[in-house]
Amino acid sequence: MALAAIDALQRAVLEHVDTGDVLLCTSPESAIATAASGIAYAVMPAVPRVDALGICAVPVDGLPKTTLGLRMRRGKRAPYIDTFFQLLSKSVGK
């Protein structure tokens, strides 16, 4: 799901929730930590292996697929980055 689609979904949810009940997180890590602590639930792209954190991921049918990007510093690419890409592709491509 592209960032715009996630934003649209979050806005649609906010239309039906009291704003006092909304907690906006600044990163996926803080959203996962908030959900894992039981404070709230998170509307975000699927994150592999969140079940290890005690989070139950509930897929929402009918939404576009998630777009995944990886950012890194410019310059010569270390050889292990290609291995990382291959492992990531196998992990998320399931």
C-alpha positions in Angstrom: 0.0 0.0 0.0 1.5 3.3 -1.0 1.9 6.0 1.6 -1.0 8.0 0.1 -3.3 5.0 0.5 -2.2 4.5 4.1 -2.8 8.2 4.8 -6.3 8.0 3.2 -7.2 4.9 5.3 -6.0 6.6 8.5 -8.0 9.7 7.7 -11.1 7.6 7.0 -10.7 6.0 10.4 -10.3 9.4 12.1 -13.7 10.5 10.7 -15.4 7.9 12.9 -13.3 8.2 16.1 -13.3 10.9 18.7 -10.0 12.8 18.2 -9.4 12.5 22.0 -9.0 8.8 21.4 -6.4 9.1 18.7 -2.7 8.8 19.3 -0.5 9.7 16.3 2.9 8.1 16.3 6.0 9.6 14.6 7.4 6.3 13.4 6.4 2.7 12.7 8.5 1.6 15.7 6.6 3.8 18.1 3.2 2.6 16.6 4.3 -1.0 17.1 5.5 -0.3 20.7 2.2 1.5 21.5 0.1 -1.4 20.1 2.3 -4.0 21.9 1.8 -2.2 25.2 -1.9 -2.4 24.8 -2.4 1.4 24.8 -3.9 1.4 21.3 -4.2 -0.3 17.9 -2.3 0.8 14.8 -3.4 1.2 11.3 -0.2 0.6 9.2 1.3 -1.6 6.5 1.8 -5.2 7.5 5.0 -5.8 9.4 6.5 -9.2 9.3 6.8 -11.1 12.6 4.9 -8.7 14.9 3.3 -11.7 16.5 6.6 -12.2 18.3 5.9 -8.9 20.1 2.4 -10.1 21.2 0.6 -8.1 18.5 -2.1 -9.7 16.4 -2.0 -8.5 12.8 -5.4 -8.4 11.2 -5.2 -8.1 7.4 -7.8 -5.7 5.9 -9.1 -7.2 2.6 -9.6 -5.1 -0.4 -6.7 -2.7 0.1 -3.9 -2.2 -2.4 -0.6 -4.1 -1.8 2.1 -2.4 0.3 4.9 -0.7 -1.4 8.3 -1.3 0.3 11.3 0.9 -0.1 14.8 0.8 1.4 16.8 3.9 1.8 20.6 4.0 2.4 23.5 6.5 2.2 24.8 7.3 -1.3 28.1 5.9 -2.4 29.6 2.5 -2.8 27.2 -0.3 -1.8 28.6 -2.8 0.6 28.3 -6.4 -0.6 26.1 -7.5 2.3 23.4 -5.1 1.1 22.7 -7.4 -1.9 22.3 -10.3 0.5 20.0 -8.2 2.6 17.9 -7.4 -0.5 17.6 -11.1 -1.3 16.6 -12.1 2.2 14.1 -9.3 2.5 12.6 -10.2 -0.9 12.2 -13.8 0.3 10.8 -12.8 3.6 8.2 -10.3 2.4 7.5 -12.0 -0.9 5.6 -14.8 0.9 
